[in-house]
Amino acid sequence: MVQSINSIPAFDIKQQYPTIEAEVNKAVLEVLASGRYIGGTAVTGFEEKFAAYITTSECVACNSGTDALYLALRAFDIGAGDQVITTPFTFIATSEVISAVGAKPVFVDIDANTFNLNIQQVAAAITPQTKAIIPVHLFGEPVDMTALMQVATAHNLIVIEDCAQSTGASWGGKKVGSIGHVGCFSFYPTKNLGGCGDGGAITTNEPKLAERIRVIKEHGQKNRYQYQEIGVNSRLDAIQGVILQIKLRYLDIWNQQRQAIASRYHEFLSHIPGIVTPQELDRGEGVWNQYTIRVLNNKRDWLRTQLQERGVNTMIYYPHPLHLQPVYESLGYASGQLPISEEVCSQVLSLPMFPELSQQQQDQVIYSLKEVSSL
Ligand SMILES: *Cc1c(COP(=O)(O)O)cnc(C)c1O
């Protein structure tokens, strides 16, 4: 029976604003009146609060998650002749920055249940040219950082955590972004801590590294009008700084709401034949930027259409693995080389997930999936 139902978006960032509207408006108007649109306490205040939240001694704010990753690679002098191991099942920004600094991305396969890097494959891909690993805590689910850090330490490799989708997640009780040498965060509006525009940050416990990153992100300027290396311009705006300070106070509540939705999805969907719900590792506490199921037997696209007819909108993150993208043709990867990633790309379907998703909407997602799966 198909009832007349309301359409449920895959995500809806409009719903958050009314809940913090008064605070945000006040803070933004203060910035507008102050004339201090770049830097100042709006930004340093955010850096301090974010470092405290992630439990690192340092935080450097920047323009985006992409810049955060780029700046981290630059600060470690990673470039031509170096290899950086990462996952092919992520947003292009993760590998794009490796190429941007002149290094070579080395893609290794993932684990189908967590969607994250397979640590054995990481170990097997290490060569004398390998300089760093970029694990991505995809969809908010932490990578097994104990195993990853063991491999990295044994081979003296740098670990740059891509935390763009996992602000607030933790592994073994430690916040992601505080476990590797640096953590790179994005405040793109759809991320768990999303600004009202672009934004990013780098966290680390190494003051010297933070200092170097500040130089590179400010045109390579060490002292005023003295340039010691080629840099870039990468700033978090003052307006984003005050908005993010407010939103940071709500992040844990919003993440708990995401976790509650994920628990209900898991409870009601994990036994449906033909679909596989995401698996959380025991020591990980995920923050569910996405709740992504796998649809077996080549039925993903069909199921997606069926859900849409029932008012349930879904997303496909990501339809193609990075190692087979045209831009990486020159790396010489062949179809079938990273089979899990390739198969997963054809199976994944991300269900509606945002903190304000009501119980009734969750029920509609669950009911619709059950109904469609029995067809
Ligand atoms: C969003 C995202 C980025 C890039 O962040 P931007 O702020 O959009 O530049 C990097 N890596 C992953 C995994 C992401 O999801």
The ligand as a Tripos MOL2 file, in Angstrom:
@<TRIPOS>MOLECULE
LIG
   15    15     1     0     0
SMALL
NO_CHARGES

@<TRIPOS>ATOM
      1 C1         34.4100   17.2630    2.0520 C.3       1 LIG1
      2 C2         35.6310   16.4430    2.0080 C.ar      1 LIG1
      3 C3         36.8970   16.9910    1.7680 C.ar      1 LIG1
      4 C4         37.1080   18.4000    1.3280 C.3       1 LIG1
      5 O1         36.5680   19.3640    2.1290 O.3       1 LIG1
      6 P1         36.1780   20.8030    1.4910 P.3       1 LIG1
      7 O2         35.9450   21.6560    2.6850 O.co2     1 LIG1
      8 O3         34.9670   20.6090    0.6550 O.co2     1 LIG1
      9 O4         37.3470   21.2630    0.6910 O.co2     1 LIG1
     10 C5         37.9900   16.1650    1.8760 C.ar      1 LIG1
     11 N1         37.8660   14.8510    2.1590 N.ar      1 LIG1
     12 C6         36.6700   14.2800    2.3670 C.ar      1 LIG1
     13 C7         36.6000   12.8370    2.7040 C.3       1 LIG1
     14 C8         35.5130   15.0400    2.2830 C.ar      1 LIG1
     15 O5         34.3200   14.4720    2.4730 O.3       1 LIG1
@<TRIPOS>BOND
     1     1     2 1
     2     2     3 ar
     3     2    14 ar
     4     3     4 1
     5     3    10 ar
     6     4     5 1
     7     5     6 1
     8     6     7 2
     9     6     8 1
    10     6     9 1
    11    10    11 ar
    12    11    12 ar
    13    12    13 1
    14    12    14 ar
    15    14    15 1
@<TRIPOS>SUBSTRUCTURE
     1 LIG1         1 GROUP 0 **** ****
